[in-house]
Amino acid sequence: MASEETKPKKQRDEECIINGLPGELIERIFFKLPVSTLLRCTGVCEQWHKIIRDPQFVTSHLQDAPQCAFLFFPQESVSGEPHPADAILIDEAWSPSTYAVPVIGPDDFLCGSCNGLVVLYTKSSTLKVANFATGECLHLEKPVKNLRGDHFLFYNFGFHPLTKEYKITHFLADPIVGRPCSHNNSRFSVIQVYTLGDEKWRDIKTPEALSLNCVKNSGAVNIDGTMYWLTEDMVASWQHAVMAFDLNEESFAQIQLPATVHEDCAGGGPRRYWIREINRKVCIATAQACPSLPRRLVGMLQIWELENKTEHRWSRKYNIQYSPDYILGPNLVHGDKIIVPCRDGNLYSYELLGENFNTKLCKMAKLLDFSPYKPDNMQSYICVKSLVRSDAYKKAGITRRPKQRECWELKKWEA
């Protein structure tokens, strides 16, 4: 922050006029400003710094922050040439921009995004908790060092709105009997939990051994303080159920899926399932895979929305004819559009139009060409830019905080 003596007279006069306004009015003005502008404002004077860094202001500003579609491509090697991890934001106007983000290492993987904070999986013994907008980054020891078979998809990140706590979770694979250093990557009986600001990870036992393959193949979501994922239930009509883990109580519940019997295509392959967040709701997407090309879909893509988790009540939200040229599984539904990666290396958006859940993909728009990255590896989240500070949670569990670097830097991405 510049001292009063070093500031030009014109700047001092302007600040004097602005600071003469009521504090409440200054806050209302700041609420309308984006994070990048507010970060510059923190260096203007002590009063502005105090307002912008106040936790209550940070929370209020976060509530009105516009949501963006956040796409993440992990590192790829094409013909021996490495292409580092990259991040893309798609704003409310559906304009894609890619950013050079210093907190992302070239071989990092994304584990989760929540309130402007993200968790990145590294190949070292640490995870990174970072705020892309502010450039702050903290390093956290993984719960188990050098765990053979560990995977970034076994980690998740959530926030509980009542306790205001951020928690990182890790699905710990069961050890193989007689081989304590080896793990069975198909089942897990423990979820490891780290609360940002605590000293260490804690182990929470599951009610029974659950499918780790389902987590890896179908994903997990965090919504309103609860983490949801799919597990096997061979007696159910869909042979799956939803598991729910309350981040406050750290308790488990099982939610049954619809009893509806799927009308599968003759000659089609096995049915696939994914769990997704759409408009802050838990949704299940399902479609048949092609028997000869299991990473392609046949028939209709159905998306079901959880209306009431206590009553296990679901409603069909979309019924979409999905082209076999698209990558297996819905990647992101944002607003009234679906973002779809295609095998030709392009990313498209479609409007979802229709009645009585029969939905057509309309008004196709090409967003960008994401080659040389593989479409199968794309990760997608809804995110916001926020002032939430990761260094507020620095405790013994955090190993180091690197010197803060520049945050989002816009660079060109060809459409």
N, C-alpha and C positions, 0 to 999 in steps of 0.2 A: 504494500500500500504506500503510495507516494506521500511524503510529508507535505504539510501545508506550505512550507517555504519553497518547495521545488515546483509547486503547481503554478501554471500561468494565472494571471489575475482574472482573465475571462472565465476560466474553469472554476476558480474559487467563487466568483460571483454567481455562476449558474448553479453550483452546488448549494450555495447559501439560499437561493430562491427556492430550489426544490426541497431542501431540508426544512424550509419554513412551512411547508405543507403539513397537515395533520398526518401522524404516523399511519393511521388507518387508511388514508387516501393513498399514501405511498405504497402500502401493502397491496391495495386493490390494483394499482398500476402494475406492480411486480407480478401479480397473479396472471396477467395477460401475456407476460413475456416468456419466450422459450428458454430452456435451460442454458443454451450457449450464451445468450445475452445476460442472463442472471449471473453466470460465472464471471463475466467481465465486470459486472456491477459490484461484485464483492470487493474489488480492489479500489473502488472509488473513494469510499470513506468508511469509518468505523460504524456509523449508524446503518448504512446499507448492508454492510457485512453481517451485522448483528441480526437484521431483519431476515435476510436471505438464508442464513445458517440456523435460524431458530427451528427446532424440530416441528413445532406446530405449523409453521409456514411451509416447511418441506412436505408435511403430510397433506395440507390443504392444496398445495400446488400439484401434488401427485394425483389427487382425486379428479382434477380437471384436465390432466395431461392427455393429449390425443393418442390413440392407439395406432401402432404401426405393425405391419406384418414383417417379421424378422426372419430372414432366411440365412442359414449357415452352411457353408460348404467346407468340409474338412480337407486336409492336404491330399493331393493326388500326385501320382507319378505317372507321366505319360511319355513313353519312349525314353525312359531314363531321366527325363527332365522333371524336377519337383515343382509343384505349384502349391504355394502355401495356403493355409486356411483363409477363407474370405467371408465377409459378412455383407448382407444386403438388406436395406430397409425399403419397404414399400409403404408410402404414406397414405393418408386418407384420399388423396387425389389419384391414387394408384400410379404414382410416379416412382420408379425404382432408382435408387442411388446406392452405390457401393462405397464403403468407407475403409480407409486405412486405420485400423484400430490397434494402437501399440500394445494394449493389454492382451491381445490375442497372439499367442506364439504360432509359428508356422505349422506345428504339428499338434495343436490343441484340438480338443473336441468339446462340444457344448453339451452340458448336462441339464440346464434349466435356466429359465428367465422369470424374474418376479420383481415387480415394482422398480424396474430400471437396473436391478442387480442381476448378474449372471454368474453361474458356476461353470468353470472350464476344467476339463479333465486333461491332465498332462501325463506324459510318459515317465515323469520322475515320481518321487514319493509324495508329491503335493497336489492339491486342488487349488484353483485360483478363484477367489471371490472378487468380482470386478464390477465397476460402474463404467459402462462405455462412454457415457456422456461427460463424466467428470475426469476420467482417466485414472481414478483411484483403483488400486489393486492390492489385495492381500493374499498371502499364501497360507494354506491350511494343510497340516499333515493328513494323509489318507489314514483311514482307520486301521488298515493292515498294509504294511509295506511289502512291496514286491510280491503281491498276491498273484499267483499263476492263474491265468484265465480271467482275470478281472477285466471289466469292460465299462466304457463310459455310459452305456445304457443302463447299468445297474445303479447309477446315481440319479438322484432327483432333488429338486429344490422347491420349497414352498414357504408360505407366510400365513400365520393365523391372525385374522383381523381383530380378535378380542385380546389376545395376549401381546400382539404386536411383535411376535417372535418369528425370526427366520430360521428354518431348519433344513439341513441337508440330510438326505437319507441314502442309505446304501444297502442294497439287497446282497447279503453275504451268502455265497454258495456253501452248501453243506460239505463238511470234510468227508473224504472217503474213508470208510472204516479200515483201520489198520495202516492208513497212510495219512497221518495228521497234517503233513505239509501239502497234500494234494486236495483239490476240491472238486466236487461233483457239480458241474455247471448246469445241471438240469433241475435241481431242487434247492430251496433255501428254507431255513427255519428261524432265521434271525434277521431283523432289520436293524442296522446300526444308525444311530441318530446323533447329529451334532447340532446344537443350538448356537447360532452365532453369538459370541460373547461368553460362552462357557469354556471350561478348562479342557474338556475331553469328550470323546465319543462315548455313547452308551449303547448297550445291546438290549433290544426289545424282542422277546420271543414271539413268534407267530403261533396261532392256535394249532396249526399242523404244518407239516412240510408242504410247501407250495411250489408251483411250477415257475422256475426261473426262465425257461424257454419262452413262456407266455410273455413275461416282462420284456425280454429281448426282441421278440417278434411283433408284439402288439403295442408296446410303449406304456407310459404312465403319465397321469396329469394331476396337477394340484389346483383345486378350486375351493375358494372360501374356507381354507384351513383344513382341507381333507385331501389326502392323496388317494387316487383310484388307479387300479390296474386290473388286468384280466388274469384269471387262473382257470385251471381245468375243473370241470364238473361233469363227469361222463354220464351221469343219469339225467342231466338237463337236456332239453330239446336242442339247444345250441352247443351242448357239451362244454360250455364255458359259464363262468359267473364273474361278477365284479367284486373285487375286494376293496374295502375302504379303510383307510388308516387315519384316524383323527389326530392331527398334529398337536392339539392341546392335551387331550386325555391320553394320547398314545395308546389307543384301543382300536380293536379291529371289528369290522362288521362285513357280512357277505350280502350282496344284493343280487337277486335272481334276475336273469335276462328274460325277455318276452318268451311266452310259450308258443308263439307263432312258429309254424313249420315252414321252412324255406322251400320255395318252388325252384329247385335246382335245374339247370339246363342238362338235357340228356347228353352224355358224353363229356360233361364238364369235370373238372378236377375237384380237389378238396376245397372247402370253404375257408376263407381267411377272415380274421377279425382284427380290428384296430380300435383302440380307445383314443378319443380326441376331445378337446375342449372347443366348443362352438358357442360364441356369445355367452360365455361364463356358465355353460351347461355341460354336463358329462354326456358324451355321445359315443355310440358304438357304430362303427362302419363295418360292413361285411360285404363280401363278393366272392364269387367262385374264381379259382385260378384255372388257367388252361392246363390240361393234363400233360401235354408235351412241352409246354413252355411255362413252368410254374410261376414265373415272375410277371406273367401277363394275366389280365382279367377277361372273363367272359360273362355275358349277361348284364344284369343290373347291379349297380352299387347302391346298397341301402344304408341310410344313416338314421339311427334311432336315438331319441333324446330322452334322458332320464327326467321325468316330471316330478316324481316323489320317491325319494330313496327309502323312506320308512315303509311305504306301501309297495315298494318294488314296481312302481308304475312307469311304463315307457310309452312313448308315442313315436310313430314313424314320421321323420322330419323330411327326408328326401328319398326319392327313388330315381336314380340317375343312370341313363344308358352310358356306359363307360367304354371309350374306345380302347381296343387292345394296343394302340400305339402309345397310350399313356402309362406312366410308371405305376407299378403295383401300389395300391393304397392311396387314400386321399391325403394330401399333404397339408392343406390349410384351407379352411373356410373362414373368410374375413368379411364381415358385413353380409352383403347379399351376393358375394362372389366366391368362387372356388379357384385356388391357384393350383395349376396342374403342370408338372414337368413332363416333357415328351421325349421319346427316344431319339429324336433328331437333335437334341441338345438345346432346345428352346423351352422357355417357361411361358405359359399362357394363363390368362385369366378368363373366366366365363361368368356371365350373370346366371343366377339360378332362378328361373322363372317357371311357374306352374301352379296348379291347384291340387288339393287333396293329395299332397306329397308326391304326385307324379311330376317330376322336374325335368326341364329341358336345359341343356347347356346352350346359352344364347350369347350373342354379341362377343365373340371371341376377340381377344386383344393379346398380341404378343408383348410380353413384358421385357424379356431380354434373352440373349444367347448365353447360356451358362457353361458352354464348353471351355476348357477341356475337363471340367468337373463332371463326375458321374452322377446322373440324376438319382440313382438308387440311394446315394449317401446323403442327399440333402436333408437337413433338419429344419423344422419350421416352428415358430412360436409367435404369439402376440406379445409385443413389448411396448414399453413407454420409455421416454427419456426423463430421468428424474434427478433430484438433488440428494437422494438417499446416500449417506456416506458409509462406505464399507469399513473405513478405519474406526468408526464408532464402536465396532465389535472386536477390536484388537485385544486379545487376551493371551494366555499362555498357549492356547491351541494354534495361534497364528505364528508362523515361523519367521516371516519377514514382510516388510512393506517396502517395495521398491520406490525409488524416487518418482514422484508423480510426473507423468509425461503428458504430452499433448493428447487431447481426446479425439473425437471424431474428426477425421480429415477427409473431405469429399474428394473423390477421384472419379474419373470417367468410367462408365460401364456402357458398353455398346448394346443397343437394343436389337 
